Amino acid sequence: MTGVLRRGLLIAMAGLVTSGCFAPQPPMFGDGRSVPTELSRELVPVRPGQDGTWAVILPEAGLFGEGRSVARLRDGERAGWRTELQAEFALTSRQPGEPHSALTHGTTTVLVGGREGRTGPSSVASLDPYRGTVAWRRELPPGTRVSLPQDVSTAVLLTTTCTAKSCRLTGWNIGSGGRLWSRTVPGAVKVLDSCRSDALAPESGLRTYCPPYLVTGDRVGTVGLEDGAVRWEAGLRPPSGTVDRIARYHDRTVTVTAPAEGSCRATVLASGSGSGEGDRGWRHDFVWDQPQAPRDPETGCRWDRRIPLYVGHTMVLPDKDGALVVDPYFGTLRPGRRLAPGEYLVSEGTGRETVRAQGHPDRALSEDSGRSDRPAGLGPGSRTIGRNFWQDGDRLVYVDRGEVLWEGRSDCRAFGQPDKGGTVSYCDGGQLVRLGATHRD
């Protein structure tokens, strides 16, 4: 490069800088220079439930639902509305797919109805996100399960009705409610939703591929959302017992049985893969015991299937001899770490694994993970909401460089909105307050 050309490029780059093409970064929470500032304040569209949150909450769509009320916040050209639901579709359950719950995808909300005398869903209905009216409704036969499995590009409402001899599977278009396909699979005993209700960690980031799984007495396969075709997994035979949860981890399928009544025996089985040291697959049989769970009245075991089996980046097997922490790919093929009886893992929403036990202070799972990210003065039940934001009961704090720069109170579970530039919203009495970052003077 000639000297003249080099000097020309340097002058051009200097011009870009001085002209503002490399503009300063906007204020961001956690940048060391910003503090929270109130951006907006409006009436809470729907009061949350007793747990401080909503059965339906889609902040990016402005949608909130609890009990018989669903509302959408007005935002710019987006119209707001409020709808009162029929009693059959009252939103009282936090378990997606159960009666009186909701399934969501993007701005679409599918309501799962329940009627007195029915143990499962009675019908499904979709809300029009722009008007709040019921766009379509479908009645369901007794014994039907409802799920909304999805991958990056596809979302199909799946209804399954299983008997002792077969399962009837039907795929529905979530936009129109039209039936896409339907098929009966002989010998099938159960269909599991690896995205939500039957996942190992419903709220984790391990959901890039989570198809519905069909289980028979001796085979496991995935259900194609496009046509309902079952693709059986070669060499994978389900363990004895009731397969209760399932997940896909890289190229390995992990199945977990529910604890057996009385003995609390359970099995986790990971299929083989096509590459690497772990191509044999792995298995672990254990007595299920979760110190943080009450005794289940049906099995007599300390078991709560809502407690995730993934914590941070590890898999936790709740063994009576002490929870076993393993890599979900290699499992027992490599040495795991066993916690003391009574100890269990939490991640505080940060991905950092923390060991917790009643009557003992928290400690980091491993020395190289450092101390807990939780700021001093906050209790073990506190959780992160957004970058540097924490909620402990009704106390809300923003901490940067170890200094509390803002503190407030929220009588609902606060939530972040990445699509709004990382803003945080909370409830102040009957008002919903949104906070944004601004540079300190």
Number of C-alpha atoms within 10 A of each C-alpha: 5 7 8 8 10 11 11 12 12 11 11 12 13 11 12 13 11 11 10 9 10 9 10 7 7 11 18 19 24 17 16 13 14 19 22 22 14 14 13 12 15 13 14 18 22 20 20 21 15 8 9 15 19 24 22 25 19 18 18 13 16 17 24 23 28 22 23 17 18 25 23 25 20 14 10 7 6 12 12 18 17 18 16 15 19 11 13 19 25 24 26 19 18 15 15 22 25 23 28 27 25 28 23 17 15 9 15 16 20 26 29 28 25 22 15 8 7 11 13 22 26 25 21 27 20 24 20 16 20 12 15 19 15 15 16 16 15 12 11 18 13 13 14 18 24 25 27 27 25 22 14 9 5 11 20 23 22 24 21 22 20 20 13 10 11 16 23 17 21 21 25 20 14 22 17 11 18 12 13 15 16 16 15 15 16 14 17 21 19 22 29 25 25 25 27 22 23 23 27 28 25 20 12 17 9 18 20 13 16 21 23 25 25 22 22 20 16 13 17 24 20 19 21 15 23 12 13 18 15 17 13 15 14 11 12 19 15 23 19 11 15 18 24 18 22 27 27 24 17 12 13 20 22 23 23 26 20 20 24 18 13 10 12 19 19 24 24 21 22 27 24 20 17 10 9 8 12 19 15 15 20 19 17 15 14 18 19 24 26 23 21 17 14 13 15 12 10 9 15 15 22 19 22 15 15 14 14 16 21 24 23 20 16 17 22 24 26 27 23 19 15 21 25 22 25 21 17 21 26 19 21 17 15 13 12 15 14 17 19 14 16 17 19 25 27 21 20 21 17 16 13 21 22 22 19 20 16 11 6 9 9 17 16 19 22 12 8 7 12 12 14 18 16 17 19 10 7 16 12 13 10 18 19 21 21 22 18 19 24 23 24 18 17 17 14 23 20 23 20 20 11 10 10 14 13 14 14 13 17 20 19 22 19 24 20 21 16 12 9 12 14 15 22 24 24 23 25 17 13 13 16 18 20 22 18 20 22 16 15 10 6
